[in-house]
Amino acid sequence: VLSSEEVQSNRAASLGETINVLPGVRNFSTGSGIGKPVIRGLTSNRVLVLSNGQRVESQQWGDEHGPQVEAGEAQRIEVIRGPASVLYGSDAIGGVVNVVTRPLPDAIGRGAFLGGRILGSYSTGNEQPDGTLTVEGANEGFGFRGSFTGRTSDDVRTPAGELFNSGGRTINGSGSVGHRGGWGSAHLLYSHREERIEIHEDPAEEPGATPFQRIGADRVQVGANLPAGASHFDVELGFERNRRREFEEEASDQVALGLLSRTYTTDIRLHHTPVRGVAGIIGVAGLRNAFEKFGEETLIPEHAYNSAGFYVFEQAELGRWNLSVGARYDYRRLAVEDDAELGVVAQRRTYNSVTGNLGALYRVAEPVALVLNLGRGYRSPTAFDLFSNGVHEGTVRFERGDSTLANETSINADLAVRVQGRQVTAEVGVFANSIDNFIFPDPSGQIDPESGFEIFDITQGDARLTGFETAVEYHAAPFLHLRGTADYTRGQNTTADAPLPFIPPFRATYTVRLEGDRESWLRNPYLSVGGESNARQTRLDVEDFSPDGYTLVHLAGGFALPVGERIVALDLQLRNAFDKEYANFLSRYKRYALDPGRNLIVRVSTEF
């Protein structure tokens, strides 16, 4: 879990970059504006992104299609590493990222109030102002909140110079109302997001290219918590509209590729009262996604799919043991429309899946515990996997789908040792994830005569991912804190006997933090020195490329100062303090562009 303080400390333009600090989690980036979470080597449709528990559909089958979620407004970001299909269904085969905002306030037992928070920051690395204003209030059981975030950025600066056409702009607004009483609680949330993201092309091939994307996302969530005796129901209804437009040049208003999806979600969960010491959830979930296309280019046919799932998840405490078990059944029906240009005829496809998990935590002795999890996950093939038949500019390939693809299924095992003491908190874990029917693009050796791109056939095989993660935090003294993490993932296509592409190399991070007196006139002063070391990836797919390994140094400091009746916090960060030249292995620009150089971030925040 990334706490509220950690979310703001690592706040970035993309969700992937914000959570990149967690062990086992990386950022698959297209510049600074597009960042997709990578969990244990898996991303896109294998990592499910949620906003307050609501599934986010953002055409994530595209490498350059990032999730439209504002991490800067989150109270916390929850990350599940490993399959979580029992609770979330398809696509959670690699893990889950849930961006959670603060609960709505209420004034039960106190007077009505109105307050809020304001945060502003500026980054020198791309001349990016960034700010969030939140206003909230309550009267008895009624509460409301409104929030607005805006940021704009110029071209990214690297140690070798600026990356032409790499800026962006984001506007995000949300409003929510709710009521809490003896009958339960209910809430309504609406958010709107607009992004404009410039794409930096290889200057050796297209030196003056100015492609960009415009993405708009609207999200509505209606929820209720209803007591039923000692049990209670959670009901969540959601709607999302995601409209993506891609343009080939700055001056053009002609949409090259247009994608529109509408998603409807339903989740009903009964949290039942313990029965002989066993408590848990019984739930049903429904999903409908309808897809339309527009613009000059076409890549996949118009389609819609409907899904339904039923699941049970139970937990029990037995002495030193905490045991959990879960099971789920899912049904999905895909309806595809005629598309003469792609050579697709109208057809239907159905998919079924049974998933489950077993978990055990054994408290060896305070403060040590052993944790074992076994899980089965799945992912249904997307319309892109099944029916794509054309040039995909995002991957610079001609990609050809296969309508006979089956569900991906996985068996995952995790084993970890946890220590939670007063001075030391640590976790060391290993994992193995075996995936059957793993979907991947296979080079055909043929060239599309019109585009000149190589043709890749979407096919299936088996894959295996193994690795470890560790995190240690040592509070050496009230003023001195040490933290370190390390993670490694090894991915192998066992059918082709070749490494999987885009598997991040070994990484280690380390931080020393000094904290001052919290009660002095200068409150909560701190200073930290940290860094990260990334190895060079030596296990490469035949189509892949690996930059050199590198080490970066980061500095940070800050304090809070009373100003009248308010407390104003000032934080400074210096990222890549020595202006190191490097390219991250998971950057889609790595063949022709460096990652950002030295970046000073100044952040000011207060509550009112």
C-alpha positions as CSV (number, residue, x, y, z in Angstrom):
1,V,0.0,0.0,0.0
2,L,1.2,3.5,-0.9
3,S,0.0,5.8,1.9
4,S,-1.3,9.4,1.5
5,E,2.1,10.9,2.4
6,E,3.9,8.5,0.0
7,V,1.4,9.2,-2.8
8,Q,2.2,12.9,-2.6
9,S,5.9,12.4,-2.2
10,N,5.9,10.3,-5.4
11,R,3.2,12.2,-7.2
12,A,3.7,12.2,-11.0
13,A,1.8,12.7,-14.2
14,S,1.0,9.0,-14.6
15,L,-0.2,6.2,-12.3
16,G,2.7,3.9,-13.3
17,E,5.4,6.4,-12.3
18,T,3.6,7.2,-9.0
19,I,3.7,3.6,-7.8
20,N,7.0,2.7,-9.3
21,V,8.7,2.9,-5.9
22,L,7.0,-0.3,-4.6
23,P,9.0,-3.5,-4.8
24,G,7.8,-5.7,-7.7
25,V,6.1,-2.8,-9.4
26,R,7.5,-0.9,-12.3
27,N,6.4,1.8,-14.9
28,F,6.0,1.0,-18.6
29,S,6.4,4.5,-20.0
30,T,5.9,6.4,-23.2
31,G,7.4,9.7,-22.1
32,S,6.4,11.4,-18.9
33,G,2.6,11.5,-19.6
34,I,1.9,7.8,-20.2
35,G,2.8,5.3,-17.5
36,K,1.3,1.8,-17.1
37,P,1.7,-0.2,-14.0
38,V,3.9,-3.3,-14.3
39,I,3.5,-6.0,-11.6
40,R,6.0,-8.9,-11.6
41,G,6.7,-8.4,-15.3
42,L,3.0,-8.2,-16.4
43,T,1.1,-5.1,-17.6
44,S,-1.7,-3.9,-19.8
45,N,-4.7,-6.3,-19.8
46,R,-2.9,-8.5,-17.3
47,V,-3.0,-5.9,-14.5
48,L,-6.4,-4.6,-13.5
49,V,-6.6,-0.9,-12.5
50,L,-9.5,0.2,-10.3
51,S,-10.7,3.6,-9.1
52,N,-12.3,3.3,-5.7
53,G,-13.0,-0.4,-6.6
54,Q,-14.5,0.4,-10.0
55,R,-12.9,-1.2,-13.0
56,V,-11.0,1.3,-15.3
57,E,-11.3,0.6,-19.0
58,S,-8.9,2.7,-21.0
59,Q,-8.2,0.7,-24.2
60,Q,-5.3,-0.8,-22.2
61,W,-4.5,-3.3,-24.9
62,G,-2.3,-0.6,-26.5
63,D,1.2,-0.1,-25.2
64,E,0.8,3.7,-25.3
65,H,-2.7,3.7,-23.7
66,G,-2.3,4.6,-20.1
67,P,-5.0,4.4,-17.4
68,Q,-7.0,7.6,-17.0
69,V,-6.9,7.8,-13.2
70,E,-5.7,10.8,-11.1
71,A,-3.3,9.4,-8.5
72,G,-2.7,12.8,-7.0
73,E,-6.1,12.9,-5.4
74,A,-5.7,9.5,-3.7
75,Q,-5.7,8.9,0.0
76,R,-3.9,5.6,-0.7
77,I,-3.1,3.3,-3.6
78,E,-3.5,-0.4,-2.9
79,V,-1.5,-2.9,-4.9
80,I,-2.0,-6.7,-5.0
81,R,0.9,-8.6,-6.5
82,G,-0.1,-11.8,-8.1
83,P,-3.5,-13.2,-9.4
84,A,-6.6,-11.7,-7.8
85,S,-9.2,-13.1,-10.2
86,V,-11.4,-14.5,-7.4
87,L,-12.4,-11.0,-6.3
88,Y,-12.0,-9.1,-9.6
89,G,-12.4,-11.5,-12.5
90,S,-10.6,-11.3,-15.8
91,D,-7.4,-9.3,-16.3
92,A,-6.2,-9.6,-12.7
93,I,-3.8,-12.3,-13.7
94,G,-0.8,-10.3,-12.8
95,G,-2.2,-8.1,-10.0
96,V,-4.4,-5.2,-9.1
97,V,-3.9,-1.5,-8.6
98,N,-6.7,0.3,-6.7
99,V,-6.6,4.1,-6.4
100,V,-8.7,5.0,-3.3
101,T,-9.8,8.5,-2.4
102,R,-10.7,9.7,1.1
103,P,-14.1,8.6,2.5
104,L,-16.7,11.3,2.4
105,P,-16.8,13.3,5.6
106,D,-19.8,13.5,8.0
107,A,-20.7,15.7,10.9
108,I,-22.5,13.1,13.1
109,G,-21.9,14.1,16.7
110,R,-20.4,17.5,15.9
111,G,-21.3,20.7,14.2
112,A,-21.4,21.3,10.5
113,F,-18.1,22.3,8.9
114,L,-16.5,23.4,5.7
115,G,-12.8,22.8,4.9
116,G,-10.3,21.7,2.3
117,R,-6.8,21.2,1.1
118,I,-4.6,22.8,-1.5
119,L,-1.4,21.5,-2.9
120,G,0.8,23.1,-5.5
121,S,4.1,22.0,-7.0
122,Y,6.6,22.9,-9.8
123,S,9.1,20.6,-11.5
124,T,12.0,22.1,-13.3
125,G,12.7,19.0,-15.5
126,N,9.8,19.7,-17.8
127,E,8.7,23.1,-16.5
128,Q,5.6,21.5,-15.0
129,P,3.2,23.3,-12.6
130,D,0.9,20.9,-10.9
131,G,-1.8,21.6,-8.3
132,T,-4.9,20.1,-6.6
133,L,-7.7,22.0,-4.8
134,T,-10.1,20.0,-2.6
135,V,-13.1,21.5,-0.8
136,E,-15.3,19.3,1.5
137,G,-17.9,19.7,4.2
138,A,-20.6,18.0,6.1
139,N,-23.8,18.6,8.0
140,E,-25.0,15.8,10.2
141,G,-25.1,12.7,8.0
142,F,-24.7,14.6,4.7
143,G,-21.2,15.0,3.3
144,F,-19.7,16.3,0.0
145,R,-16.4,16.8,-1.7
146,G,-15.2,18.6,-4.8
147,S,-11.7,18.3,-6.2
148,F,-9.8,19.8,-9.1
149,T,-6.3,18.9,-10.4
150,G,-4.5,20.6,-13.2
151,R,-1.0,20.2,-14.7
152,T,0.8,21.2,-17.8
153,S,4.3,20.3,-18.9
154,D,6.8,21.5,-21.5
155,D,9.2,19.2,-23.4
156,V,11.2,16.7,-21.1
157,R,14.8,17.7,-20.4
158,T,17.4,15.0,-20.4
159,P,21.2,15.3,-19.9
160,A,21.6,15.4,-23.7
161,G,19.0,18.0,-24.3
162,E,15.2,18.4,-24.7
163,L,12.9,15.8,-26.2
164,F,11.0,17.5,-28.9
165,N,7.2,17.2,-28.7
166,S,7.1,15.5,-25.3
167,G,4.9,17.8,-23.3
168,G,1.3,17.4,-22.1
169,R,-1.6,18.8,-20.2
170,T,-4.1,17.2,-17.8
171,I,-7.3,18.5,-16.2
172,N,-9.2,16.3,-13.7
173,G,-12.3,17.2,-11.7
174,S,-14.5,15.2,-9.4
175,G,-17.5,15.7,-7.2
176,S,-19.1,13.4,-4.7
177,V,-22.0,13.5,-2.3
178,G,-23.3,11.0,0.3
179,H,-25.4,10.4,3.3
180,R,-24.8,8.2,6.4
181,G,-27.4,7.2,8.9
182,G,-28.9,4.3,10.9
183,W,-30.2,2.8,7.7
184,G,-26.7,2.6,6.2
185,S,-24.9,4.9,3.8
186,A,-25.0,5.9,0.1
187,H,-22.8,7.9,-2.2
188,L,-22.6,9.3,-5.7
189,L,-19.3,10.2,-7.4
190,Y,-18.7,11.8,-10.8
191,S,-15.3,12.6,-12.4
192,H,-14.1,14.0,-15.7
193,R,-10.6,13.9,-17.0
194,E,-9.0,15.5,-20.1
195,E,-5.5,14.7,-21.3
196,R,-3.4,16.0,-24.2
197,I,-0.2,14.0,-24.6
198,E,2.5,14.6,-27.1
199,I,4.5,11.7,-28.5
200,H,8.2,12.0,-29.1
201,E,9.2,10.2,-32.3
202,D,12.7,8.9,-33.3
203,P,14.5,12.1,-34.5
204,A,16.6,10.0,-36.9
205,E,13.5,8.9,-38.7
206,E,10.9,11.7,-38.1
207,P,12.8,14.7,-36.7
208,G,9.9,17.1,-37.0
209,A,7.0,14.8,-36.2
210,T,4.4,16.2,-33.8
211,P,1.9,13.4,-33.1
212,F,-0.3,13.7,-30.0
213,Q,-3.3,12.1,-28.2
214,R,-6.4,13.6,-26.7
215,I,-8.2,11.4,-24.2
216,G,-11.4,12.2,-22.4
217,A,-12.8,10.0,-19.6
218,D,-16.1,10.3,-17.6
219,R,-16.7,8.1,-14.7
220,V,-19.9,7.7,-12.5
221,Q,-20.1,5.6,-9.4
222,V,-23.2,5.0,-7.2
223,G,-22.8,2.9,-4.1
224,A,-24.6,1.9,-0.9
225,N,-23.7,0.1,2.3
226,L,-26.9,-1.6,3.7
227,P,-27.0,-3.4,7.0
228,A,-28.7,-6.8,7.1
229,G,-28.7,-7.8,10.7
230,A,-25.1,-8.4,11.8
231,S,-24.2,-8.7,8.1
232,H,-24.2,-6.0,5.4
233,F,-24.5,-5.5,1.7
234,D,-22.1,-3.4,-0.5
235,V,-23.7,-2.4,-3.8
236,E,-21.7,-0.5,-6.4
237,L,-22.9,0.6,-9.8
238,G,-20.5,2.2,-12.3
239,F,-20.3,3.8,-15.7
240,E,-17.3,4.9,-17.7
241,R,-16.9,6.6,-21.0
242,N,-13.4,6.6,-22.5
243,R,-12.8,8.5,-25.8
244,R,-9.4,8.4,-27.4
245,R,-8.3,10.4,-30.4
246,E,-4.9,10.1,-31.9
247,F,-3.5,12.8,-34.3
248,E,-0.6,12.6,-36.7
249,E,0.5,16.2,-36.5
250,E,0.1,19.3,-34.4
251,A,-1.8,21.4,-37.0
252,S,-4.2,18.7,-37.9
253,D,-7.8,18.3,-36.7
254,Q,-8.2,15.1,-38.6
255,V,-8.4,12.1,-36.2
256,A,-6.1,9.4,-37.4
257,L,-7.3,6.8,-34.9
258,G,-10.4,7.2,-32.8
259,L,-11.5,4.7,-30.1
260,L,-14.6,5.0,-27.9
261,S,-15.6,2.6,-25.1
262,R,-18.5,2.6,-22.7
263,T,-18.3,0.4,-19.7
264,Y,-21.1,-0.5,-17.2
265,T,-20.3,-2.4,-14.0
266,T,-22.3,-3.9,-11.2
267,D,-20.9,-5.4,-8.0
268,I,-23.1,-6.7,-5.1
269,R,-21.3,-8.1,-2.1
270,L,-22.7,-9.7,1.1
271,H,-20.2,-9.4,4.0
272,H,-21.8,-12.1,6.2
273,T,-21.6,-12.4,9.9
274,P,-19.1,-15.0,11.2
275,V,-20.4,-18.6,11.1
276,R,-18.4,-20.8,13.5
277,G,-15.5,-18.4,13.3
278,V,-15.6,-18.1,9.5
279,A,-16.3,-14.6,8.0
280,G,-16.3,-13.6,4.4
281,I,-17.9,-12.3,1.2
282,I,-20.4,-13.7,-1.2
283,G,-20.6,-11.6,-4.4
284,V,-21.9,-11.3,-7.9
285,A,-20.4,-9.0,-10.5
286,G,-21.6,-7.9,-13.9
287,L,-19.8,-6.0,-16.7
288,R,-20.7,-4.7,-20.1
289,N,-18.3,-3.0,-22.5
290,A,-19.2,-1.6,-25.8
291,F,-16.6,-0.4,-28.3
292,E,-16.8,1.9,-31.3
293,K,-14.2,3.3,-33.6
294,F,-13.8,6.4,-35.8
295,G,-11.1,8.2,-37.8
296,E,-9.0,7.4,-40.8
297,E,-7.3,4.2,-39.5
298,T,-8.8,1.0,-38.3
299,L,-7.2,-1.6,-36.1
300,I,-10.0,-3.7,-34.5
301,P,-13.7,-4.2,-35.3
302,E,-16.5,-2.7,-33.3
303,H,-17.7,-5.1,-30.6
304,A,-19.3,-5.5,-27.2
305,Y,-18.9,-8.0,-24.4
306,N,-21.0,-9.0,-21.4
307,S,-19.5,-10.7,-18.4
308,A,-21.0,-12.2,-15.2
309,G,-19.3,-13.6,-12.2
310,F,-20.2,-15.3,-8.9
311,Y,-17.6,-15.6,-6.1
312,V,-17.1,-16.6,-2.5
313,F,-14.2,-15.6,-0.3
314,E,-13.9,-16.8,3.4
315,Q,-11.4,-16.2,6.2
316,A,-10.9,-17.8,9.6
317,E,-8.6,-17.3,12.6
318,L,-7.5,-20.6,14.2
319,G,-4.9,-19.9,17.0
320,R,-1.7,-18.9,15.3
321,W,-3.2,-19.5,11.9
322,N,-5.1,-17.1,9.6
323,L,-6.6,-19.1,6.7
324,S,-8.4,-17.9,3.6
325,V,-10.1,-19.7,0.7
326,G,-12.0,-18.4,-2.3
327,A,-13.6,-19.5,-5.6
328,R,-15.2,-17.8,-8.6
329,Y,-17.0,-18.7,-11.8
330,D,-17.0,-16.2,-14.7
331,Y,-18.9,-16.2,-18.0
332,R,-18.1,-13.8,-20.9
333,R,-19.9,-13.4,-24.2
334,L,-18.2,-11.3,-27.0
335,A,-20.2,-10.0,-30.0
336,V,-18.2,-8.7,-32.9
337,E,-19.6,-6.6,-35.8
338,D,-18.9,-7.0,-39.5
339,D,-15.8,-5.2,-40.7
340,A,-15.0,-5.6,-44.4
341,E,-11.8,-3.6,-44.1
342,L,-10.4,-6.0,-41.5
343,G,-11.9,-9.1,-43.1
344,V,-14.0,-9.8,-40.1
345,V,-17.6,-11.2,-40.3
346,A,-20.1,-10.8,-37.5
347,Q,-19.6,-13.5,-34.9
348,R,-20.0,-14.5,-31.3
349,R,-17.5,-16.0,-28.8
350,T,-18.1,-17.3,-25.3
351,Y,-15.5,-17.9,-22.5
352,N,-15.9,-19.6,-19.1
353,S,-13.4,-19.7,-16.3
354,V,-13.2,-21.1,-12.7
355,T,-10.6,-19.5,-10.5
356,G,-9.7,-19.9,-6.8
357,N,-7.1,-19.2,-4.1
358,L,-5.8,-20.6,-0.8
359,G,-4.0,-18.5,1.7
360,A,-2.3,-19.2,5.1
361,L,-0.6,-16.9,7.5
362,Y,1.2,-18.6,10.4
363,R,2.5,-16.5,13.4
364,V,5.8,-18.3,14.2
365,A,6.5,-16.0,17.2
366,E,6.2,-12.3,17.7
367,P,7.0,-10.4,15.5
368,V,7.6,-13.1,12.7
369,A,5.0,-14.6,10.4
370,L,5.1,-16.9,7.4
371,V,2.7,-16.3,4.5
372,L,1.7,-18.7,1.7
373,N,-0.7,-18.0,-1.1
374,L,-1.8,-20.3,-4.0
375,G,-4.0,-18.8,-6.7
376,R,-5.4,-19.4,-10.1
377,G,-6.1,-16.4,-12.3
378,Y,-7.3,-15.9,-15.9
379,R,-7.6,-13.4,-18.7
380,S,-10.0,-13.6,-21.6
381,P,-8.5,-12.6,-25.0
382,T,-9.4,-9.1,-26.1
383,A,-10.9,-8.1,-29.5
384,F,-7.4,-6.8,-30.3
385,D,-5.9,-10.3,-29.7
386,L,-8.6,-12.0,-31.7
387,F,-9.3,-9.7,-34.6
388,S,-6.6,-7.1,-35.1
389,N,-5.5,-6.9,-38.7
390,G,-3.5,-3.8,-39.5
391,V,-0.8,-1.4,-38.7
392,H,-0.4,-0.6,-35.0
393,E,1.6,2.7,-34.8
394,G,2.1,2.2,-31.1
395,T,4.2,-0.9,-31.6
396,V,5.5,-0.1,-35.1
397,R,4.1,-3.5,-36.4
398,F,1.5,-4.9,-38.6
399,E,-0.4,-7.1,-36.2
400,R,-2.7,-10.0,-37.1
401,G,-5.1,-11.5,-34.6
402,D,-6.3,-15.1,-34.2
403,S,-10.0,-15.6,-33.5
404,T,-9.5,-19.1,-32.0
405,L,-7.5,-17.9,-29.0
406,A,-8.5,-19.4,-25.6
407,N,-8.4,-18.0,-22.1
408,E,-5.1,-17.4,-20.5
409,T,-4.9,-19.3,-17.1
410,S,-2.3,-19.1,-14.4
411,I,-1.2,-20.9,-11.3
412,N,0.7,-18.7,-8.9
413,A,2.5,-19.5,-5.6
414,D,3.8,-16.9,-3.2
415,L,5.9,-17.6,0.0
416,A,7.0,-14.8,2.3
417,V,8.5,-14.1,5.7
418,R,7.2,-11.0,7.5
419,V,8.7,-9.2,10.5
420,Q,6.7,-6.4,12.1
421,G,8.6,-5.2,15.2
422,R,8.9,-1.8,16.8
423,Q,12.3,-1.1,15.2
424,V,12.3,-3.4,12.2
425,T,9.7,-4.0,9.6
426,A,10.6,-6.5,6.8
427,E,9.2,-8.8,4.2
428,V,11.1,-11.2,2.0
429,G,9.1,-13.2,-0.6
430,V,9.5,-15.4,-3.6
431,F,6.9,-16.2,-6.3
432,A,6.3,-18.4,-9.3
433,N,3.6,-17.8,-11.8
434,S,2.9,-20.4,-14.5
435,I,0.7,-19.2,-17.4
436,D,-1.0,-21.5,-19.9
437,N,-2.1,-20.1,-23.3
438,F,0.0,-17.0,-22.8
439,I,-0.9,-14.6,-25.6
440,F,2.0,-12.9,-27.4
441,P,2.9,-11.4,-30.8
442,D,5.1,-13.8,-32.9
443,P,7.2,-12.4,-35.8
444,S,6.1,-14.1,-39.1
445,G,9.1,-13.0,-41.1
446,Q,6.8,-11.4,-43.6
447,I,6.6,-7.7,-44.5
448,D,3.4,-5.7,-45.1
449,P,4.0,-4.1,-48.5
450,E,2.0,-1.0,-47.9
451,S,3.5,0.1,-44.5
452,G,6.8,-1.7,-44.7
453,F,6.3,-3.0,-41.2
454,E,7.0,-6.6,-40.2
455,I,3.8,-8.8,-39.7
456,F,3.4,-10.2,-36.2
457,D,0.8,-13.0,-35.6
458,I,-0.9,-13.0,-32.3
459,T,-0.5,-16.5,-30.9
460,Q,-0.4,-18.5,-27.7
461,G,2.0,-20.6,-25.8
462,D,3.1,-21.2,-22.2
463,A,5.1,-18.9,-20.0
464,R,6.6,-18.9,-16.5
465,L,7.6,-15.9,-14.3
466,T,9.6,-16.3,-11.2
467,G,11.3,-13.9,-8.8
468,F,11.6,-12.3,-5.4
469,E,10.8,-9.0,-3.6
470,T,12.2,-7.7,-0.4
471,A,11.6,-4.6,1.7
472,V,13.3,-3.7,5.0
473,E,12.8,-0.7,7.2
474,Y,14.9,-0.1,10.3
475,H,14.2,2.7,12.8
476,A,17.7,3.0,14.3
477,A,16.8,5.9,16.5
478,P,13.8,8.3,16.8
479,F,15.6,10.6,14.3
480,L,17.2,8.0,12.0
481,H,15.4,5.7,9.6
482,L,16.8,3.3,7.0
483,R,14.9,1.7,4.2
484,G,15.9,-0.6,1.4
485,T,14.1,-2.7,-1.2
486,A,15.1,-5.1,-4.0
487,D,13.2,-7.0,-6.6
488,Y,13.8,-9.3,-9.6
489,T,11.6,-11.0,-12.1
490,R,12.6,-13.7,-14.6
491,G,10.2,-14.3,-17.5
492,Q,10.4,-17.2,-19.9
493,N,8.3,-18.2,-22.9
494,T,8.5,-22.0,-22.3
495,T,6.9,-22.8,-25.6
496,A,9.4,-20.8,-27.7
497,D,12.2,-21.4,-25.2
498,A,13.0,-17.6,-25.2
499,P,12.9,-14.8,-22.7
500,L,9.6,-12.8,-22.4
501,P,9.9,-9.2,-23.7
502,F,9.8,-6.2,-21.4
503,I,10.7,-8.0,-18.2
504,P,12.3,-5.5,-15.9
505,P,15.8,-6.2,-14.6
506,F,17.0,-6.4,-11.0
507,R,16.5,-3.2,-9.0
508,A,17.6,-2.1,-5.5
509,T,16.5,1.1,-3.7
510,Y,17.9,2.6,-0.5
511,T,17.1,5.6,1.6
512,V,18.5,7.2,4.8
513,R,16.0,9.6,6.4
514,L,16.7,12.0,9.3
515,E,13.8,13.5,11.2
516,G,13.7,16.5,13.6
517,D,11.5,17.4,16.6
518,R,7.9,17.2,15.6
519,E,6.9,19.8,18.3
520,S,9.4,22.5,17.6
521,W,8.4,25.8,15.8
522,L,9.7,24.2,12.6
523,R,7.5,21.1,12.6
524,N,8.3,17.7,11.2
525,P,11.6,18.7,9.6
526,Y,13.3,15.9,7.6
527,L,16.2,15.3,5.2
528,S,16.6,12.1,3.1
529,V,19.3,10.8,0.8
530,G,18.4,7.9,-1.4
531,G,19.0,6.2,-4.6
532,E,18.2,3.3,-6.9
533,S,20.4,0.9,-8.9
534,N,19.0,-0.8,-12.0
535,A,20.9,-3.7,-13.6
536,R,21.2,-4.2,-17.3
537,Q,18.8,-6.7,-18.7
538,T,20.7,-9.6,-20.2
539,R,17.8,-11.9,-20.9
540,L,16.3,-10.4,-24.1
541,D,13.6,-11.3,-26.5
542,V,14.9,-11.3,-30.1
543,E,13.0,-8.1,-30.8
544,D,14.1,-6.3,-27.6
545,F,17.0,-4.0,-26.8
546,S,18.6,-3.2,-23.4
547,P,20.3,0.0,-22.4
548,D,23.1,-0.1,-19.8
549,G,22.4,-0.4,-16.1
550,Y,22.6,2.7,-14.0
551,T,22.5,4.2,-10.5
552,L,20.6,7.4,-9.6
553,V,20.8,9.6,-6.5
554,H,17.8,11.4,-5.1
555,L,17.7,14.0,-2.3
556,A,14.7,15.4,-0.4
557,G,13.9,17.6,2.5
558,G,11.1,19.6,4.0
559,F,9.3,21.0,7.0
560,A,5.9,22.3,8.2
561,L,5.5,25.9,9.4
562,P,2.7,27.5,11.4
563,V,1.2,30.4,9.5
564,G,-1.5,32.0,11.5
565,E,-4.0,29.3,12.3
566,R,-2.8,27.0,9.5
567,I,0.1,24.7,9.0
568,V,2.0,25.1,5.7
569,A,4.2,22.2,4.5
570,L,7.1,22.8,2.2
571,D,8.8,19.8,0.5
572,L,11.8,19.8,-1.9
573,Q,13.0,16.9,-4.0
574,L,16.0,16.7,-6.3
575,R,15.6,13.7,-8.6
576,N,18.6,12.3,-10.4
577,A,20.8,14.8,-8.5
578,F,23.9,14.2,-10.5
579,D,22.2,14.5,-13.9
580,K,23.0,10.9,-14.9
581,E,22.5,9.9,-18.5
582,Y,20.4,6.7,-18.6
583,A,17.4,5.0,-20.3
584,N,15.0,2.8,-18.4
585,F,14.5,-0.6,-19.8
586,L,10.7,-0.2,-19.7
587,S,10.8,3.1,-21.6
588,R,9.3,2.9,-25.1
589,Y,11.8,5.7,-26.1
590,K,14.9,3.8,-24.9
591,R,16.3,3.1,-28.4
592,Y,16.6,6.8,-29.2
593,A,16.0,9.0,-26.1
594,L,17.3,9.3,-22.6
595,D,15.2,9.5,-19.5
596,P,14.8,12.8,-17.6
597,G,17.9,14.5,-16.1
598,R,18.2,16.5,-12.9
599,N,14.7,17.5,-11.7
600,L,14.0,19.9,-8.8
601,I,10.5,19.6,-7.4
602,V,9.1,22.2,-5.0
603,R,5.8,21.4,-3.3
604,V,3.7,23.5,-1.0
605,S,0.5,22.3,0.8
606,T,-1.9,23.3,3.5
607,E,-5.3,22.6,4.9
608,F,-8.1,25.1,5.6
